[in-house]
């Protein structure tokens, strides 16, 4: 039933379709965050695509959320180098 209603949203941005799907399925992001054991803020960042960790995205798919409504997962970024490494210094001051 929810899939039929979403046909009217096929031309809308992914986040609009995701929010419609969640609403039609009586699911909110706080509930999802609790299921995944993360904060509501991190869940919001995951759903928006700001922090789409691959494990979290896969967990959401396992909970039944259609993959095409979720942002593409990203693997963890390499840690940013510290300021000295960016300036070509690794030890001591010059």
C-alpha positions in Angstrom: 0.0 0.0 0.0 2.8 2.4 0.9 4.4 1.7 -2.5 1.3 2.8 -4.4 1.1 6.1 -2.5 4.8 6.7 -3.2 4.2 6.6 -7.0 2.9 10.2 -6.7 6.3 11.2 -5.3 8.6 9.6 -7.9 9.7 13.0 -9.3 10.5 14.4 -5.8 13.9 14.5 -4.2 15.0 11.4 -2.2 14.5 13.0 1.2 10.9 13.9 0.4 10.3 10.3 -0.8 12.0 8.9 2.4 10.0 11.2 4.7 6.8 10.2 2.9 7.7 6.5 3.2 8.5 6.8 6.9 5.2 8.7 7.5 3.1 6.1 5.6 4.8 3.3 7.5 4.4 5.1 10.9 8.1 5.2 11.5 10.1 8.1 12.9 13.8 8.7 13.1 13.9 8.6 16.9 12.5 5.0 16.7 15.1 4.1 14.0 17.9 5.6 16.1 16.8 3.6 19.2 16.7 0.4 17.1 20.2 1.0 15.8 21.5 2.2 19.2 22.6 5.6 18.0 21.6 9.2 18.8 18.6 10.8 17.0 21.1 13.5 15.7 23.3 10.8 14.1 20.3 9.2 12.6 19.2 12.5 11.1 22.7 13.0 9.7 22.6 9.4 8.3 19.2 9.9 6.6 20.2 13.3 5.2 23.4 11.9 3.7 25.7 13.9 5.8 27.1 10.8 7.5 25.9 7.8 5.5 28.0 5.0 7.2 27.7 1.8 5.2 26.9 -0.3 8.3 24.1 2.0 9.3 22.6 2.1 5.8 22.7 -1.7 5.6 21.0 -1.9 9.0 18.2 0.4 7.8 17.7 -1.7 4.7 17.5 -4.8 7.0 14.8 -3.0 8.9 12.8 -2.7 5.7 13.6 0.8 4.4 13.9 0.6 0.6 17.6 1.1 -0.4 16.7 3.7 -3.1 15.3 6.0 -0.5 18.5 6.0 1.5 21.7 7.9 0.7 24.5 5.9 -0.9 26.7 4.5 1.8 30.2 5.8 2.2 33.0 4.0 3.9 34.7 5.7 6.8 36.9 8.6 5.6 40.6 8.6 6.3 41.4 10.5 9.4 42.4 14.1 8.7 46.1 14.8 9.1 47.0 17.0 12.0 48.1 20.6 11.3 51.8 19.8 11.5 51.5 17.0 8.9 49.6 19.3 6.6 52.4 21.8 6.8 55.0 19.2 6.1 56.3 19.1 9.7 56.1 15.9 11.7 58.0 16.7 14.8 59.4 19.7 16.6 58.9 23.4 15.8 60.7 25.4 13.3 
